[in-house]
């Protein structure tokens, strides 16, 4: 336990959580060379803490709401809730340039609580839930506004945000304390450098999202007419099966209704033909012994694999190889099958840092040369996700049967569509990589060039 003196305790906050040596130095410096966040932000969390009944519905009848975990996904996808259940839908709507903060959780090192993200084209028009704090700047495109986001999202900014928490088991954020946080005033050239990096990151993430969608549309063009989506009941109660019974679990045959048999008749190829020999496997189990950099490796969980800005655990290097090659595809093979869940989702290993260890619950696919982008396009589409989920087994936390995975029907691994989808996937991956590099550099400038001078 650490002890330190607080020069001027704030009568609004008498909990030890709300104080730390770093934050105290920030507040003292803030009186001389900073602006309070309230001077820059127009509205603080209008929808934060709101209460309403979550009546789920089909997409055409509702509004898409993102949980905290959904906000930080590379491709945000939430649940649809009837709009007439929401007292003030406009307050929840995500706008371009907002800062979205995870406003409920715990103080764990890899927890989302207190972390923030700048809204871009991937999430504009969707809605945040009651646990997210949405900040609207006076001018979202102003350089100092973009610089402010970089400060809030930096490691020191995370400490500052978390210092405004309250509660016991599940913490929340005090909006009055959040509004009083000081934002450093840096030289204009530094502010401009950071702002340009943040702007480039935001734009490239939009490019990533659009290019991935184009690649999927090309892949879905290979799906025969009438088999691309379910009509009527999304969960058929029975189906007449005429093929071999490779399982006694009805879900493996009836979850897609008659469409699974229709795809098997239309597509003569299987997933196994897209992969190299022994190209479908999981990672081995390992003891997760925590450590700190520069020792050990980053362990990516399923959540981290699909996050736009991962927060992995640092563990001792495992005895066996758990890193992945850039041409691998990664499948979330453990989880739930509710709307918005990760189970059955696919990601490219090229989006993870080199040398990172990947959790054993993530399935690895090793495609033949040049086939990876096209295979990603079809498996990450709506039809691909349904196909992957037909291989589920188990009850509380389903897993995937690898033998059933290899037999899934897919289009022939060739043709012009393979090249077209690969072109868009390559552009998307390049854009996402540039965005990550730009954002990391913006945070580095704040941490290494702004904060030390500010607190000197």
ROVO-176010 format. One line per 10 residues: number of its first residue (from 1); their letters; for each residue x, y, z of C-alpha. Coordinates in steps of 0.001 Angstrom, whole numbers, plus 500000, padded with zeros to 6 digits. Layout:
BEGIN
NUM) a) X,Y,Z ~ ... .
! end
This chain:
BEGIN
1) xxxxxxxxxx) 500000,500000,500000 ~ 501317,503441,499076 ~ 500950,506600,501154 ~ 501318,510215,500044 ~ 500212,513668,501084 ~ 497522,515644,499285 ~ 498156,519376,499345 ~ 494580,520581,498865 ~ 491882,517889,499212 ~ 488744,518607,497216 .
11) xxxxxxxxxx) 485606,518647,499291 ~ 483744,516953,496459 ~ 486004,513884,496577 ~ 487379,512472,499816 ~ 488161,508938,498593 ~ 491734,507753,498131 ~ 490758,506554,494650 ~ 490450,510158,493568 ~ 494046,511015,494371 ~ 497472,509837,493268 .
21) xxxxxxxxxx) 500926,511482,493102 ~ 500772,511836,489305 ~ 497263,513271,489312 ~ 498122,515704,492097 ~ 501060,517016,490071 ~ 498763,517346,487056 ~ 496238,519362,489012 ~ 498915,521657,490439 ~ 500368,522196,486964 ~ 496871,522687,485609 .
31) xxxxxxxxxx) 496451,525893,487518 ~ 499293,527464,485516 ~ 499513,525892,482071 ~ 496289,524071,481226 ~ 492641,524468,480395 ~ 489851,522615,482202 ~ 488116,520011,480089 ~ 484844,521882,480571 ~ 486197,524757,478429 ~ 486692,522448,475446 .
41) xxxxxxxxxx) 483742,520042,475731 ~ 480188,521162,474983 ~ 478280,518267,476602 ~ 479347,515585,479076 ~ 477630,512210,478865 ~ 474027,513242,478218 ~ 472993,509572,478040 ~ 475311,508333,480808 ~ 473444,506416,483484 ~ 470103,506497,481639 .
51) xxxxxxxxxx) 467673,503667,482256 ~ 465340,501991,479786 ~ 463909,498574,478995 ~ 465980,496613,476475 ~ 463360,495169,474158 ~ 465363,493511,471391 ~ 464045,493434,467853 ~ 465097,492889,464249 ~ 467357,495535,462647 ~ 464640,497117,460500 .
61) xxxxxxxxxx) 462547,497946,463569 ~ 465102,499258,466041 ~ 468258,501195,466874 ~ 471685,499598,467139 ~ 473194,500016,470609 ~ 476858,499378,471349 ~ 478051,498064,474683 ~ 481433,499155,476046 ~ 483048,496089,474511 ~ 481336,496740,471175 .
71) xxxxxxxxxx) 482680,500306,471057 ~ 486272,499086,471113 ~ 485834,496408,468462 ~ 487502,496910,465094 ~ 484053,496523,463515 ~ 481508,497714,466085 ~ 478320,495650,466045 ~ 475738,495790,468812 ~ 472188,494765,469581 ~ 469039,496264,468122 .
81) xxxxxxxxxx) 466529,497729,470575 ~ 463075,499075,469831 ~ 463301,502844,469428 ~ 460060,503462,471302 ~ 461716,502108,474473 ~ 464338,504878,474483 ~ 463249,508147,476153 ~ 465794,510334,474300 ~ 467372,508444,471364 ~ 469221,511535,470063 .
91) xxxxxxxxxx) 471282,511716,473248 ~ 472605,508212,472570 ~ 473367,508729,468890 ~ 477084,508681,468048 ~ 478323,511699,466130 ~ 481498,512294,464179 ~ 484382,513407,466414 ~ 482871,512457,469771 ~ 485099,510981,472472 ~ 483533,507798,473858 .
101) xxxxxxxxxx) 484693,506711,477329 ~ 484023,503344,478978 ~ 482253,504573,482093 ~ 481647,501400,484121 ~ 483993,498664,485282 ~ 486994,497994,487506 ~ 490542,499312,487757 ~ 492291,496214,486395 ~ 495314,496821,484211 ~ 493655,495383,481104 .
111) xxxxxxxxxx) 490108,496559,481870 ~ 488304,498932,479503 ~ 487076,501206,482304 ~ 488272,504772,481714 ~ 489642,504121,478221 ~ 488384,506301,475407 ~ 488041,506234,471652 ~ 487380,508865,468974 ~ 484198,508209,466984 ~ 484845,507660,463277 .
121) xxxxxxxxxx) 482923,506390,460250 ~ 482748,502856,461681 ~ 480357,503862,464459 ~ 478687,507131,463410 ~ 474909,506679,463432 ~ 474945,503863,465966 ~ 474074,504449,469620 ~ 475934,504153,472916 ~ 474508,502399,475923 ~ 474036,503897,479397 .
131) xxxxxxxxxx) 477530,502865,480577 ~ 479421,504984,478035 ~ 480292,508657,478512 ~ 480089,510601,475244 ~ 481932,513927,475101 ~ 480978,516449,472413 ~ 483654,519058,471692 ~ 482841,522668,470956 ~ 484569,522102,467597 ~ 485300,518395,466866 .
141) xxxxxxxxxx) 487720,519192,464023 ~ 489723,521825,465912 ~ 493387,520882,466397 ~ 493237,521391,470152 ~ 490156,519126,470355 ~ 492050,516325,468595 ~ 495035,516970,470859 ~ 492716,516724,473879 ~ 491559,513299,472740 ~ 495184,512119,472491 .
151) xxxxxxxxxx) 495803,513393,476020 ~ 492731,511618,477425 ~ 493578,508347,475630 ~ 497247,508366,476675 ~ 498417,506282,479679 ~ 498589,509389,481879 ~ 495186,510524,480616 ~ 493771,507118,481571 ~ 495030,507633,485128 ~ 493417,511073,485166 .
161) xxxxxxxxxx) 490054,509737,483995 ~ 490129,506859,486471 ~ 490860,509298,489289 ~ 487313,510636,488835 ~ 485709,507278,489671 ~ 483252,506446,492438 ~ 481633,503267,493704 ~ 482846,499950,495114 ~ 482473,496784,493054 ~ 481508,498296,489673 .
171) xxxxxxxxxx) 482935,501794,489436 ~ 481452,504758,487601 ~ 482740,508205,486614 ~ 481927,511484,488370 ~ 481080,513869,485538 ~ 481743,516937,487689 ~ 485277,515720,488452 ~ 485761,514693,484826 ~ 484836,518211,483667 ~ 487458,519704,485986 .
181) xxxxxxxxxx) 490364,517651,484612 ~ 493142,519912,483255 ~ 494262,519547,479637 ~ 497849,520680,478978 ~ 498570,523696,476827 ~ 501419,522645,474530 ~ 503273,524635,471846 ~ 501183,525074,468706 ~ 503580,523020,466572 ~ 503265,520070,468995 .
191) xxxxxxxxxx) 499480,520389,469104 ~ 499397,520394,465311 ~ 501635,517312,465049 ~ 499419,515365,467416 ~ 496206,516588,465757 ~ 497379,515540,462288 ~ 498249,512062,463578 ~ 494864,511671,465273 ~ 493087,512893,462149 ~ 495052,510441,459974 .
201) xxxxxxxxxx) 494184,507622,462366 ~ 490477,508499,462260 ~ 490420,508718,458452 ~ 492325,505451,457934 ~ 489972,503572,460230 ~ 487123,504725,458038 ~ 489006,503473,454977 ~ 489553,500112,456683 ~ 485867,499698,457432 ~ 484695,500668,453924 .
211) xxxxxxxxxx) 487219,498455,452122 ~ 486382,495424,454254 ~ 482691,495910,453463 ~ 483488,496062,449733 ~ 485452,492810,449959 ~ 482537,491112,451732 ~ 480028,492290,449134 ~ 482184,490696,446433 ~ 482318,487440,448416 ~ 478570,487463,449067 .
221) xxxxxxxxxx) 478074,487754,445327 ~ 479143,484093,445179 ~ 476214,483044,447389 ~ 473345,481617,445299 ~ 470175,483688,445215 ~ 467868,482976,448127 ~ 470589,481482,450331 ~ 472243,484655,451601 ~ 469958,485242,454601 ~ 467216,483521,456514 .
231) xxxxxxxxxx) 463581,484271,455760 ~ 461119,484322,458608 ~ 462184,482543,461787 ~ 465888,483029,462413 ~ 465993,479827,464493 ~ 464300,476952,462609 ~ 462708,474329,464823 ~ 463281,471381,462488 ~ 464787,470422,459160 ~ 464712,467332,456963 .
241) xxxxxxxxxx) 468315,466164,456633 ~ 469322,463824,453809 ~ 473115,463777,454218 ~ 475453,461930,456548 ~ 475010,462395,460286 ~ 478412,463510,461512 ~ 476898,464649,464808 ~ 473907,463883,467021 ~ 473425,467562,467806 ~ 470461,469056,465935 .
251) xxxxxxxxxx) 472051,472506,465939 ~ 474779,471338,463535 ~ 472131,470636,460871 ~ 469136,472859,461591 ~ 470612,476191,462747 ~ 470593,477531,459157 ~ 467470,475686,458100 ~ 467374,474405,454536 ~ 470021,476907,453477 ~ 472878,474711,454738 .
261) xxxxxxxxxx) 471844,471878,452416 ~ 471325,474391,449613 ~ 474889,475703,450040 ~ 476269,472164,450073 ~ 474523,471463,446766 ~ 475683,474750,445205 ~ 479253,474799,446522 ~ 481207,471621,445866 ~ 484335,472804,447676 ~ 484944,472720,451430 .
271) xxxxxxxxxx) 487000,474814,453820 ~ 489648,472097,453901 ~ 490444,472699,450213 ~ 491304,476354,450972 ~ 493828,475395,453641 ~ 497300,473964,453676 ~ 497791,470443,455097 ~ 497243,470546,458871 ~ 496127,474139,458413 ~ 493350,474130,461049 .
281) xxxxxxxxxx) 494367,474011,464712 ~ 494197,475716,468091 ~ 497014,476944,470277 ~ 498190,474853,473210 ~ 497182,475504,476811 ~ 499636,477435,478934 ~ 500259,478769,482415 ~ 499689,482522,482391 ~ 502379,483925,484676 ~ 502190,487746,484813 .
291) xxxxxxxxxx) 505308,489846,484244 ~ 506258,493356,483145 ~ 508046,494668,480028 ~ 510649,494263,478697 ~ 510240,490683,479897 ~ 507670,488285,478475 ~ 505185,488646,475631 ~ 501748,490165,475117 ~ 498942,487576,475303 ~ 496019,488420,473023 .
301) xxxxxxxxxx) 492639,487097,474158 ~ 489642,486812,471847 ~ 488594,490321,472905 ~ 492030,491704,471993 ~ 492111,489974,468610 ~ 488977,491851,467547 ~ 489756,495177,469289 ~ 490722,498297,467373 ~ 493156,499155,470191 ~ 494004,495943,472106 .
311) xxxxxxxxxx) 494848,495874,475810 ~ 496662,492518,476135 ~ 498049,490877,479262 ~ 501800,490620,479717 ~ 502914,487087,480586 ~ 506114,485070,480718 ~ 507053,483709,477305 ~ 505396,480277,476896 ~ 507494,477205,476192 ~ 505643,476488,472947 .
321) xxxxxxxxxx) 505034,478786,470026 ~ 501761,480718,470333 ~ 502506,483589,467966 ~ 500851,483636,464548 ~ 502040,484414,461034 ~ 500494,487373,459172 ~ 498803,485105,456612 ~ 496835,483203,459292 ~ 493128,483726,459877 ~ 491918,483725,463496 .
331) xxxxxxxxxx) 488473,482512,464595 ~ 486837,483177,467972 ~ 485957,479566,468831 ~ 484616,480007,472371 ~ 481700,482120,473523 ~ 477997,482790,473232 ~ 475819,482918,470136 ~ 473743,485962,471022 ~ 473570,489013,468784 ~ 476844,490949,468717 .
341) xxxxxxxxxx) 478906,488151,470335 ~ 482402,487323,469076 ~ 481815,483582,468706 ~ 482267,482631,465051 ~ 483886,485940,464052 ~ 487037,485947,461897 ~ 490039,488265,461929 ~ 493278,488483,459963 ~ 496448,487794,461942 ~ 498061,490586,459918 .
351) xxxxxxxxxx) 496168,492997,462205 ~ 497995,491758,465333 ~ 501520,492881,466305 ~ 504388,490603,465349 ~ 505516,488281,468122 ~ 502329,488487,470185 ~ 501023,485268,471734 ~ 497436,484339,470913 ~ 495069,482613,473336 ~ 494548,478873,472923 .
361) xxxxxxxxxx) 490795,479372,472372 ~ 491463,481149,469069 ~ 491376,478792,466075 ~ 494111,479219,463483 ~ 493476,478785,459761 ~ 496460,478581,457413 ~ 495221,479263,453843 ~ 497098,478387,450681 ~ 499237,481181,449236 ~ 497201,484194,447976 .
371) xxxxxxxxxx) 493881,482721,449222 ~ 493890,484310,452693 ~ 492166,487610,451841 ~ 489364,485952,449853 ~ 488820,483330,452558 ~ 488631,486123,455139 ~ 486068,487963,452985 ~ 483680,485009,452792 ~ 484128,483696,456356 ~ 483762,487145,457959 .
381) xxxxxxxxxx) 480521,487830,456063 ~ 477077,487209,457548 ~ 476809,483853,455732 ~ 480306,482859,456825 ~ 479510,483591,460475 ~ 476377,481435,460258 ~ 478333,478592,458683 ~ 481015,478724,461366 ~ 478416,478702,464137 ~ 476825,475518,462774 .
391) xxxxxxxxxx) 479891,473666,464095 ~ 479136,474603,467719 ~ 479037,472060,470524 ~ 478456,472480,474253 ~ 475853,474350,476272 ~ 476921,477242,478523 ~ 480049,478241,476574 ~ 479945,476610,473127 ~ 483080,475624,471268 ~ 483755,474588,467650 .
401) xxxxxxxxxx) 484290,471089,466305 ~ 487316,471152,464042 ~ 486173,468164,461961 ~ 482898,469917,461141 ~ 484773,473106,460330 ~ 486859,471403,457668 ~ 483715,470109,455942 ~ 481934,473475,455690 ~ 480850,474291,452110 ~ 482613,477167,450348 .
411) xxxxxxxxxx) 482938,478451,446752 ~ 485732,477152,444540 ~ 489097,478640,445624 ~ 489647,480439,442353 ~ 488142,482919,439929 ~ 488147,486646,439432 ~ 486279,487307,442676 ~ 489250,486010,444660 ~ 491504,488669,443152 ~ 488945,491462,443540 .
421) xxxxxxxxxx) 488272,490749,447213 ~ 492011,490427,447895 ~ 492616,493908,446490 ~ 490135,495475,448912 ~ 491406,493401,451864 ~ 494964,494530,451212 ~ 493918,498201,451159 ~ 491919,497674,454366 ~ 494825,496026,456201 ~ 497260,498728,455107 .
431) xxxxxxxxxx) 494865,501453,456313 ~ 494316,499769,459686 ~ 498074,499363,460184 ~ 498698,503030,459353 ~ 495962,504073,461782 ~ 497486,502066,464628 ~ 500957,503494,463969 ~ 499645,507082,463806 ~ 497644,506770,467028 ~ 500558,505156,468877 .
441) xxxxxxxxxx) 502848,507985,467776 ~ 500318,510608,468944 ~ 500223,508988,472387 ~ 504039,508826,472469 ~ 504352,512552,471786 ~ 501911,513331,474602 ~ 503661,510996,477059 ~ 507257,511802,476208 ~ 507229,515411,474971 ~ 504198,517089,476530 .
451) xxxxxx) 503650,515563,479977 ~ 507286,515694,481218 ~ 507646,519379,480311 ~ 504219,520155,481750 ~ 504998,518524,485094 ~ 508628,519645,485358 .
! end
